[in-house]
Amino acid sequence: MKIITEKISFKNSLTLESGELLEGFELMTETYGELNSEKTNAVLVCHAFSGNHHAAGIKDGDKKSGWWDEIIGDGKTIDTTKFFVVSLNNIGGCHGSSGPTTISSKSEQPYGASFPEISVSDWVETQKILADYLEINCWEMVAGGSLGGMQALQWAISYPERIKKAAIIAASSKISTQNIALNEVAREIIKKDENFHNGDYLMQNKSPSKGLKAARMLGHITYLSESNMSKRFGRKLQDPKNKMDADINYEVENYLQYKGEQFAKTFDANSYILMTKAMDSFDPAKQFDNDLVKCLQSTKAKLLIASFDSDWLFPKEYGLDIQMSAIKAGIDSSYIELDGDYGHDSFLFYSDQYAAALKNFLNSHGS
């Protein structure tokens, strides 16, 4: 599989949904396979909250494969011998695209807390600018899970002429009050870290790693299912030789400590705050009198809406709501509830049922 990683600079200013101006921006991108001469085989994959541009394969020097490596590749569900797959790190992130850790041209300091508020619509706009740069007039499919699925839905709404299919996986047209509350608790944990410094910790050569670690531990619980956690850990005691901390008793505690610590080493606290707020604010129907049916009526893309039976963070009711609204709007759409062993995170992992649904959708023609 041919993999190209490239940081692309865009000089034109971008007016964000908030009204703030981003004077030029950079996107860290990764592509897989080759674009055909007609430029009709392009697939955009959108990352979820903690994802980035590295969606598939193992790059030189990396130990970890991409976040959707079980799905993307030569001969895989999204077959890179047939399709040209584009992935990018969204603005506001911390893996190469413009975000809080990048240097502001005005201050010559990291943006930090001054990086402007972003939205799912802003991400779609930058992805459209990237498509223009790549001379891709229409995506064969835009796909993603969780926050990535929200972007796929927004693509179908914002640019109906430039997308043929949208795969909206483990996602929602707006998140619940409970999810907003969980995100607010995570943000508060980060802000209470003694090294947060009102978001300007980089200027102090500090990192609110304890707060970021605790926030990730909270989030990670919501990504898994109770049955998966019970099956994997139960109430098993942790081997003393491998304890992350002396106070740990159970394997599940050790697992969460490890996951939180690893995340805090690679993610930025301001990016965490920005991206959770973008998730909270996503609600495309608010521009259409809070009517999702009306919101979807201009959509021309075929929709695949998929939920997982073990996902309690974004349960099947979210997907069914999109599907029922699409039916009422006369949109060509299909809904499937899939078995998932990993709770909300099930969208990241291969299963025969999941792969068949996505592959058949991608390879389908017409209505």
VEXVEXTI-66312 format. One record per residue (C-alpha): x, y, z; residue number from 1; residue in one letter. Coordinates in steps of 0.001 Angstrom, whole numbers, plus 500000, padded with zeros to 6 digits. Layout:
        x        y        z   num   residuo
        X        Y        Z   NUM         A
...
# end
This chain:
        x        y        z   num   residuo
   500000   500000   500000     1         M
   501379   503372   498967     2         K
   501395   505812   501912     3         I
   502227   509506   501583     4         I
   502353   511791   504626     5         T
   502396   515519   503923     6         E
   501822   518766   505770     7         K
   500004   521206   503470     8         I
   499903   524955   504095     9         S
   496941   527099   503079    10         F
   497650   530832   503013    11         K
   494110   532167   502676    12         N
   492358   533221   505857    13         S
   489464   531100   507108    14         L
   486402   532576   508812    15         T
   485270   530069   511418    16         L
   481691   529387   512469    17         E
   482371   531372   515638    18         S
   483120   534447   513515    19         G
   486810   534379   514425    20         E
   489430   534520   511697    21         L
   492225   531991   511236    22         L
   494853   533652   509088    23         E
   496090   530670   507147    24         G
   496334   527120   508452    25         F
   498192   523857   507983    26         E
   496783   520358   507595    27         L
   498773   517221   508319    28         M
   497550   514659   505799    29         T
   498091   511032   504923    30         E
   496938   509252   501769    31         T
   496728   505581   500869    32         Y
   496612   504085   497367    33         G
   496489   506157   494200    34         E
   494028   508632   492732    35         L
   492785   507486   489327    36         N
   493082   509691   486249    37         S
   489390   510712   486463    38         E
   489789   511456   490200    39         K
   486622   509524   490957    40         T
   487900   506939   493447    41         N
   488569   509182   496458    42         A
   487413   508301   499968    43         V
   487737   510668   502912    44         L
   488019   509146   506381    45         V
   487394   511464   509339    46         C
   488968   510786   512693    47         H
   487180   510646   516020    48         A
   488083   512598   519134    49         F
   491595   511292   519823    50         S
   492470   510219   516274    51         G
   494684   511921   513729    52         N
   495895   511685   510132    53         H
   497541   508281   510626    54         H
   494603   506014   509786    55         A
   496275   502926   508294    56         A
   499516   501042   507906    57         G
   502674   501330   509945    58         I
   504938   504222   509007    59         K
   508716   504136   509230    60         D
   509765   504595   512835    61         G
   506253   504015   514197    62         D
   505308   501072   516355    63         K
   501563   501594   516153    64         K
   499423   500991   513124    65         S
   496827   503572   512082    66         G
   493559   503915   513980    67         W
   491498   502221   511206    68         W
   494161   499804   510005    69         D
   491773   496851   510375    70         E
   489486   498497   507800    71         I
   491804   500359   505344    72         I
   494435   498712   503162    73         G
   495151   496553   500135    74         D
   492366   493961   499904    75         G
   490696   495211   503092    76         K
   487188   496631   503580    77         T
   488185   500003   502115    78         I
   490452   498509   499474    79         D
   493387   500745   498630    80         T
   494032   498850   495397    81         T
   490732   500381   494215    82         K
   490303   503553   496254    83         F
   492443   506576   497079    84         F
   491944   507192   500790    85         V
   492573   510592   502373    86         V
   492976   511144   506105    87         S
   493939   514311   507956    88         L
   494478   515716   511409    89         N
   491741   518298   511969    90         N
   492563   521889   512911    91         I
   492570   522347   516661    92         G
   494273   518975   517018    93         G
   497823   518331   518138    94         C
   499355   516028   515546    95         H
   500690   518428   512953    96         G
   497726   520537   511829    97         S
   497202   524076   513075    98         S
   496154   523987   516702    99         G
   496972   525219   520195   100         P
   500518   523818   520086   101         T
   501481   525590   516842   102         T
   503216   528959   516782   103         I
   501092   532043   516172   104         S
   502560   534354   513527   105         S
   501410   537344   515581   106         K
   502806   536459   518998   107         S
   505562   534056   517877   108         E
   504411   531920   520814   109         Q
   502238   528792   520874   110         P
   498561   529667   520423   111         Y
   497680   527857   523632   112         G
   494303   528924   524984   113         A
   494048   531698   522373   114         S
   493460   529262   519514   115         F
   489945   530060   518265   116         P
   486883   527958   518967   117         E
   486247   525351   516262   118         I
   483265   523320   515095   119         S
   482480   520245   513034   120         V
   481409   522603   510220   121         S
   484847   524240   510354   122         D
   486496   520841   509962   123         W
   484320   520042   506960   124         V
   485185   523414   505430   125         E
   488920   522735   505751   126         T
   488395   519250   504305   127         Q
   486588   520820   501350   128         K
   489548   523185   500860   129         I
   491827   520137   500942   130         L
   489634   518418   498315   131         A
   489955   521497   496095   132         D
   493742   521380   496539   133         Y
   493777   517694   495534   134         L
   491409   518486   492624   135         E
   488837   516018   493934   136         I
   485425   517292   492860   137         N
   483397   514573   494532   138         C
   484160   512019   497234   139         W
   483014   508499   496486   140         E
   482500   508182   500234   141         M
   483094   510144   503408   142         V
   483236   507860   506446   143         A
   483971   508031   510129   144         G
   482991   506793   513543   145         G
   481851   508828   516543   146         S
   483005   512426   516012   147         L
   484178   511260   512569   148         G
   480635   510130   511777   149         G
   479368   513593   512679   150         M
   481740   515011   510062   151         Q
   480427   512544   507456   152         A
   476871   513682   508226   153         L
   477883   517345   508018   154         Q
   479524   516722   504631   155         W
   476246   515348   503260   156         A
   474433   518453   504521   157         I
   477006   521136   503654   158         S
   478185   519907   500241   159         Y
   475497   517665   498716   160         P
   477049   517906   495224   161         E
   480477   516805   496382   162         R
   479779   513529   498132   163         I
   478156   510339   496813   164         K
   478013   508308   500016   165         K
   478276   509057   503739   166         A
   478993   506316   506279   167         A
   477842   507609   509661   168         I
   479059   505116   512242   169         I
   478452   505119   516018   170         A
   477494   508776   515720   171         A
   474686   511229   516364   172         S
   473160   514400   514963   173         S
   473657   515893   518454   174         K
   474957   514452   521680   175         I
   472972   514005   524862   176         S
   472929   516240   527908   177         T
   474661   513437   529811   178         Q
   477516   513370   527296   179         N
   477890   517146   527499   180         I
   478027   516790   531287   181         A
   480753   514130   531077   182         L
   482769   516349   528740   183         N
   482429   519284   531128   184         E
   483683   517192   534043   185         V
   486712   516155   531948   186         A
   487444   519778   531026   187         R
   487142   520851   534659   188         E
   489576   518127   535731   189         I
   492129   519474   533234   190         I
   491621   523104   534253   191         K
   492087   522254   537933   192         K
   495566   520845   537275   193         D
   498142   523073   538979   194         E
   500137   523211   535725   195         N
   497251   524396   533517   196         F
   498074   528118   533891   197         H
   494793   529215   532257   198         N
   495741   527232   529160   199         G
   499110   528923   528666   200         D
   501158   526088   530167   201         Y
   503434   525751   527119   202         L
   504796   529258   527733   203         M
   505666   528077   531251   204         Q
   507275   524870   529918   205         N
   504663   522929   531856   206         K
   502014   520346   531047   207         S
   498775   519624   532945   208         P
   499492   515922   532515   209         S
   497779   514803   535740   210         K
   494522   516485   534749   211         G
   494753   515235   531181   212         L
   495435   511704   532409   213         K
   492415   511751   534748   214         A
   490168   513209   532021   215         A
   491195   510431   529637   216         R
   490566   507778   532279   217         M
   487030   509095   532702   218         L
   486519   509192   528935   219         G
   487928   505715   528409   220         H
   485328   504193   530724   221         I
   482580   505586   528491   222         T
   484179   504119   525332   223         Y
   484012   500550   526631   224         L
   481017   498391   527463   225         S
   480261   496912   530879   226         E
   480215   493375   529456   227         S
   483571   493905   527743   228         N
   485128   495257   530931   229         M
   483688   492392   532982   230         S
   484910   489796   530487   231         K
   488340   491361   530156   232         R
   489052   492306   533770   233         F
   486322   491113   536103   234         G
   487489   491752   539641   235         R
   490925   490264   539016   236         K
   493728   491599   541162   237         L
   496714   493219   539483   238         Q
   500045   491394   539487   239         D
   502240   493424   541897   240         P
   505178   493242   539456   241         K
   503278   495255   536822   242         N
   501509   497855   538938   243         K
   501454   501418   537586   244         M
   501111   502645   541169   245         D
   501516   501091   544600   246         A
   497920   501935   545561   247         D
   496437   499910   542680   248         I
   494574   496719   543567   249         N
   492643   495665   540450   250         Y
   493600   495018   536834   251         E
   490986   497472   535564   252         V
   492544   500221   537691   253         E
   495984   499457   536254   254         N
   494595   499463   532712   255         Y
   492982   502876   533126   256         L
   496119   504286   534740   257         Q
   498217   503034   531828   258         Y
   495823   504331   529151   259         K
   495562   507711   530830   260         G
   499301   508083   531217   261         E
   500059   507119   527597   262         Q
   497429   509540   526321   263         F
   498796   512408   528414   264         A
   502202   511945   526776   265         K
   500883   512418   523230   266         T
   497839   514714   523439   267         F
   497435   518402   524207   268         D
   495118   519645   526947   269         A
   493877   522657   524979   270         N
   493104   520388   522023   271         S
   491115   518166   524393   272         Y
   489057   521170   525501   273         I
   488523   522465   521941   274         L
   487494   519111   520506   275         M
   485069   518206   523273   276         T
   483424   521624   522868   277         K
   483136   521012   519107   278         A
   481403   517720   519877   279         M
   479068   519388   522370   280         D
   478023   522114   519927   281         S
   477360   519840   516931   282         F
   473704   520159   515960   283         D
   473182   520815   512223   284         P
   469405   520925   512633   285         A
   469662   524115   514712   286         K
   470037   526031   511429   287         Q
   466752   524467   510224   288         F
   464336   525280   513074   289         D
   465703   522274   514993   290         N
   464107   520015   512390   291         D
   466475   517252   511256   292         L
   464097   516228   508461   293         V
   464220   519725   507004   294         K
   467992   519756   507544   295         C
   468432   516595   505450   296         L
   466104   517497   502570   297         Q
   468851   518986   500378   298         S
   471091   515947   500921   299         T
   471856   513895   497807   300         K
   474356   511374   499168   301         A
   473379   507821   500034   302         K
   473614   507276   503772   303         L
   474742   504245   505752   304         L
   473950   504672   509433   305         I
   475478   502060   511725   306         A
   475200   501584   515491   307         S
   476651   498970   517864   308         F
   474577   497046   520384   309         D
   477144   497518   523181   310         S
   477555   501281   522684   311         D
   475987   503135   525612   312         W
   477768   506427   524889   313         L
   476139   506800   521443   314         F
   473347   504192   521625   315         P
   471301   502900   518694   316         K
   468553   505487   519297   317         E
   470936   508138   517913   318         Y
   471404   506253   514664   319         G
   467721   505415   514379   320         L
   466839   509091   514775   321         D
   469054   509969   511796   322         I
   467601   507087   509790   323         Q
   463961   507976   510490   324         M
   464647   511621   509612   325         S
   466359   510543   506385   326         A
   463366   508372   505443   327         I
   460971   511265   506054   328         K
   463240   513530   503977   329         A
   463173   511021   501096   330         G
   466898   510260   501350   331         I
   468358   506975   500102   332         D
   469528   505532   503406   333         S
   470012   502300   505301   334         S
   470461   501497   508973   335         Y
   472171   498552   510614   336         I
   472701   497614   514238   337         E
   475916   495637   514593   338         L
   477289   493337   517257   339         D
   480154   495040   519037   340         G
   482483   493650   521686   341         D
   484112   496970   522536   342         Y
   481299   499367   523380   343         G
   481593   502726   521636   344         H
   485082   501800   520421   345         D
   483630   498922   518364   346         S
   483717   501096   515239   347         F
   487519   500844   515257   348         L
   487624   497050   515015   349         F
   486973   494594   512191   350         Y
   484121   492129   512263   351         S
   482681   490165   509330   352         D
   479260   491781   509693   353         Q
   480683   495304   509991   354         Y
   483096   494851   507076   355         A
   480393   493407   504809   356         A
   478032   496325   505499   357         A
   480684   498974   504854   358         L
   482206   497248   501824   359         K
   478843   496622   500151   360         N
   477839   500228   500767   361         F
   481087   501602   499320   362         L
   480815   499407   496226   363         N
   477108   500021   495624   364         S
   475839   502020   492653   365         H
   472808   504256   492291   366         G
   469750   504155   494524   367         S
# end
